[in-house]
Amino acid sequence: MSWSIPTRIEEDIISGKAQYRTFQTGVGGQSILPVPNNAYAVIFGYDFSPAGGGIVFTNNVISNTELVNAGARWFETQQISFYTGTDFYPFIHHVNAEHSQAVNGVQPINGLSIDNTPISRQVYITSDKDITISVGLILESAVASSNAIPQTNRTPALLTYGGSGQVQATQTDFGPAATPIQFLQPSPKDYQDFGFGLVPNGASGQCFATPDLTKGLRDPSQYLNSLGVVFRDSAACQYYLSLHYALYTESVPEQRG
């Protein structure tokens, strides 16, 4: 997916009402895009180069029924999130792991490498406050409960899974084992109304990971450091995130009085 400048924003940039700007971050997982006083920013797109480039994980078992080792799997799911002080926008990306094979004598050596080709996405995030950006790796999404979805007016038979009898994930935990974000499906209200149990603490209608070294969001530079300083200090191994935004030196239109 690519991004483009929305027509109205492009007109505002051309007329001088707004300034086109970029903000590039990477390496460590926490950054802040500053927004000046009496101004607001509109992020309309980003280019994300995933972490994990430049590494070859060797001697992995490659088959239809085996997971690749966790060393590579940490890089296969990466999350970007934006917090404006009032709104939270998480984006999870799956990242390809590419298989290669070489022969050493008669012994095949399997290898995996992470495809860190930039991923482009169109967004529309407006804020008159500094924007907090968090980037990290996700290893696990633990299914905590499974149930069959009943047939209701919101989950009609045949058009949805309602009444199908298929037992499926209805609670999935992301983040620390003690206090995970508990992603409830079809929604937190339905989870309780359908008799799947009381809505737990940390319930969410969206799936996203929160910081944790084993079961949640893990800082890319911290994980690379655990592999070795040479990986941590290699530019090819790091993620890079370039934001494209318009800066308006006035109050947000909805707040004009």
C-alpha positions as CSV (number, residue, x, y, z in Angstrom):
1,M,0.0,0.0,0.0
2,S,1.2,3.5,-0.8
3,W,0.3,6.9,0.5
4,S,-0.5,10.2,-1.2
5,I,-1.1,13.7,0.1
6,P,-4.9,14.2,0.6
7,T,-6.2,16.8,-1.8
8,R,-7.3,19.3,0.8
9,I,-3.9,19.1,2.6
10,E,-2.1,19.5,-0.7
11,E,-4.1,22.6,-1.4
12,D,-3.3,24.0,2.0
13,I,0.4,23.4,1.5
14,I,0.4,25.0,-1.9
15,S,-1.5,28.0,-0.5
16,G,0.8,28.4,2.4
17,K,-1.8,27.5,5.1
18,A,0.2,24.4,6.1
19,Q,3.8,23.2,5.8
20,Y,4.8,19.8,4.5
21,R,7.2,18.1,7.0
22,T,8.8,14.8,7.6
23,F,9.9,13.2,10.8
24,Q,12.3,10.2,10.8
25,T,12.9,7.9,13.7
26,G,14.4,4.4,14.3
27,V,16.6,2.1,16.4
28,G,15.0,2.6,19.8
29,G,11.3,2.0,20.2
30,Q,10.2,5.3,21.8
31,S,10.0,8.7,20.0
32,I,8.0,11.9,20.3
33,L,7.0,14.1,17.4
34,P,6.9,17.6,18.9
35,V,3.9,19.8,18.0
36,P,4.4,23.6,18.7
37,N,2.0,25.6,20.8
38,N,-0.9,27.0,18.9
39,A,-0.4,24.6,16.1
40,Y,-1.5,21.1,15.0
41,A,-0.1,18.3,12.9
42,V,-1.9,16.0,10.5
43,I,0.1,12.8,9.8
44,F,-1.2,11.5,6.5
45,G,1.3,8.7,5.7
46,Y,4.4,6.7,6.8
47,D,7.1,4.6,5.4
48,F,8.3,1.8,7.7
49,S,11.5,-0.2,7.2
50,P,11.1,-3.2,9.6
51,A,13.8,-4.3,12.0
52,G,15.8,-7.4,11.4
53,G,17.5,-6.7,8.1
54,G,21.1,-7.9,7.6
55,I,20.7,-11.1,9.7
56,V,20.7,-14.7,8.5
57,F,19.3,-17.2,10.9
58,T,20.8,-20.6,10.0
59,N,19.8,-24.2,10.6
60,N,16.1,-23.5,11.0
61,V,13.8,-26.4,10.3
62,I,11.7,-25.4,7.3
63,S,8.5,-27.4,6.7
64,N,4.8,-26.9,6.5
65,T,4.3,-27.8,10.2
66,E,7.3,-26.1,12.0
67,L,7.5,-22.6,13.3
68,V,10.7,-20.8,12.5
69,N,12.9,-20.3,15.5
70,A,12.0,-17.5,17.9
71,G,15.1,-15.6,16.9
72,A,13.6,-14.8,13.5
73,R,10.0,-14.9,14.7
74,W,10.4,-11.9,16.9
75,F,10.9,-9.8,13.7
76,E,7.9,-11.3,11.8
77,T,5.3,-9.2,13.7
78,Q,6.0,-5.6,14.4
79,Q,3.8,-2.9,15.8
80,I,3.7,0.9,15.4
81,S,1.4,3.0,17.6
82,F,0.6,6.6,17.9
83,Y,-0.7,8.3,21.1
84,T,-2.0,11.9,20.8
85,G,-2.9,12.4,24.5
86,T,-6.5,11.7,23.7
87,D,-6.5,9.0,21.0
88,F,-4.5,5.8,20.4
89,Y,-3.8,4.3,16.9
90,P,-2.0,0.9,16.8
91,F,-0.8,-0.7,13.5
92,I,0.5,-4.2,13.4
93,H,2.5,-5.4,10.4
94,H,3.5,-8.9,9.4
95,V,7.0,-9.0,7.9
96,N,8.1,-11.7,5.5
97,A,10.9,-14.1,6.4
98,E,12.7,-15.4,3.3
99,H,14.0,-19.0,3.1
100,S,17.3,-19.9,1.5
101,Q,19.3,-23.1,1.4
102,A,22.9,-24.0,0.9
103,V,24.8,-27.3,1.0
104,N,27.9,-27.8,3.1
105,G,29.2,-31.1,1.8
106,V,26.1,-33.3,1.9
107,Q,24.5,-31.4,4.8
108,P,21.9,-28.8,3.8
109,I,22.0,-25.5,5.7
110,N,18.7,-23.7,5.9
111,G,18.6,-19.9,6.4
112,L,16.0,-17.3,7.1
113,S,16.4,-13.6,6.5
114,I,13.9,-10.8,7.2
115,D,12.5,-8.8,4.3
116,N,12.9,-5.2,5.5
117,T,11.5,-3.7,2.3
118,P,9.8,-0.5,3.3
119,I,6.0,-0.7,4.0
120,S,4.0,2.4,3.1
121,R,0.6,3.2,4.7
122,Q,-1.9,6.0,4.4
123,V,-3.2,7.3,7.8
124,Y,-5.0,10.4,9.0
125,I,-3.9,11.3,12.6
126,T,-4.5,14.9,13.9
127,S,-3.1,16.3,17.1
128,D,-2.5,19.7,18.7
129,K,-0.2,18.0,21.3
130,D,3.1,16.1,21.0
131,I,2.6,12.7,19.4
132,T,4.1,9.7,21.1
133,I,5.4,7.0,18.8
134,S,6.1,3.4,20.0
135,V,7.6,0.7,17.8
136,G,8.3,-2.8,18.9
137,L,8.4,-6.5,18.1
138,I,5.7,-9.1,19.1
139,L,6.4,-12.8,19.6
140,E,3.2,-14.1,21.1
141,S,-0.6,-13.6,21.0
142,A,-1.9,-16.2,23.5
143,V,-5.4,-17.4,23.0
144,A,-6.9,-17.5,26.5
145,S,-10.4,-18.7,25.7
146,S,-12.4,-20.1,22.7
147,N,-16.1,-20.2,22.2
148,A,-18.7,-20.7,19.5
149,I,-20.4,-17.4,18.5
150,P,-24.2,-17.6,18.9
151,Q,-26.6,-16.5,16.2
152,T,-28.0,-13.0,16.9
153,N,-29.1,-10.0,14.8
154,R,-25.5,-8.8,15.0
155,T,-24.1,-12.2,14.1
156,P,-26.6,-13.7,11.6
157,A,-26.2,-17.2,10.4
158,L,-24.4,-17.9,7.1
159,L,-23.2,-14.3,6.8
160,T,-21.1,-14.5,9.9
161,Y,-19.8,-17.2,12.3
162,G,-22.9,-16.8,14.4
163,G,-24.6,-20.2,14.8
164,S,-21.8,-22.0,12.8
165,G,-20.7,-24.0,15.9
166,Q,-17.0,-23.3,15.1
167,V,-15.1,-22.8,18.3
168,Q,-12.8,-19.9,17.8
169,A,-10.7,-17.4,19.8
170,T,-12.8,-15.0,21.8
171,Q,-10.1,-13.8,24.2
172,T,-6.5,-13.3,23.1
173,D,-3.9,-11.9,25.5
174,F,-1.1,-9.5,24.4
175,G,1.5,-8.2,26.8
176,P,2.7,-9.1,30.3
177,A,1.4,-12.3,31.7
178,A,0.1,-10.6,34.9
179,T,-1.6,-7.7,33.2
180,P,-2.1,-8.3,29.5
181,I,-4.3,-6.4,27.1
182,Q,-7.2,-8.9,26.8
183,F,-8.6,-8.6,23.3
184,L,-12.2,-9.7,23.4
185,Q,-14.2,-10.8,20.4
186,P,-16.7,-10.1,18.9
187,S,-16.5,-7.1,21.3
188,P,-16.2,-6.7,25.1
189,K,-20.0,-6.2,25.4
190,D,-20.8,-9.3,23.3
191,Y,-18.2,-11.3,25.2
192,Q,-20.3,-10.8,28.4
193,D,-23.7,-10.9,26.7
194,F,-22.9,-14.2,25.0
195,G,-22.1,-15.8,28.3
196,F,-18.4,-16.2,27.8
197,G,-17.6,-14.8,31.2
198,L,-17.2,-11.5,33.0
199,V,-15.3,-8.8,31.1
200,P,-11.8,-9.1,32.5
201,N,-9.5,-6.2,33.6
202,G,-7.6,-4.8,30.7
203,A,-10.3,-5.8,28.2
204,S,-10.1,-4.2,24.7
205,G,-12.0,-4.4,21.5
206,Q,-8.8,-3.9,19.6
207,C,-5.8,-6.1,19.4
208,F,-2.5,-4.5,20.2
209,A,0.6,-5.4,22.3
210,T,1.9,-3.6,25.3
211,P,5.5,-3.6,26.5
212,D,6.9,-7.0,27.8
213,L,10.2,-8.8,27.1
214,T,8.6,-12.2,26.5
215,K,4.9,-11.9,25.7
216,G,4.3,-8.4,24.5
217,L,5.9,-5.5,22.8
218,R,9.7,-5.6,22.9
219,D,12.0,-2.7,22.0
220,P,13.9,-3.5,18.8
221,S,17.2,-2.2,20.0
222,Q,16.9,-4.1,23.3
223,Y,16.2,-7.3,21.4
224,L,19.1,-6.8,19.0
225,N,21.4,-6.1,21.9
226,S,20.3,-9.5,23.4
227,L,21.6,-11.1,20.1
228,G,24.9,-9.3,20.4
229,V,26.4,-5.8,20.3
230,V,27.4,-6.3,16.6
231,F,23.7,-6.7,15.7
232,R,22.6,-3.8,17.9
233,D,25.2,-1.5,16.3
234,S,24.5,-2.5,12.7
235,A,22.4,0.0,10.8
236,A,21.0,-2.7,8.5
237,C,19.4,-4.5,11.6
238,Q,17.5,-1.4,12.8
239,Y,14.0,-0.3,11.9
240,Y,13.4,3.2,10.4
241,L,10.1,5.0,10.4
242,S,9.5,8.1,8.2
243,L,6.4,10.2,8.9
244,H,4.8,12.5,6.4
245,Y,2.7,15.3,7.9
246,A,1.3,18.7,7.5
247,L,1.9,21.4,10.2
248,Y,-0.7,24.1,10.6
249,T,0.2,27.1,12.7
250,E,-3.3,27.6,14.0
251,S,-5.7,25.9,16.3
252,V,-7.5,22.7,15.3
253,P,-10.6,23.8,13.3
254,E,-13.0,22.0,15.6
255,Q,-11.7,24.1,18.5
256,R,-12.1,27.4,16.9
257,G,-14.6,29.5,18.7
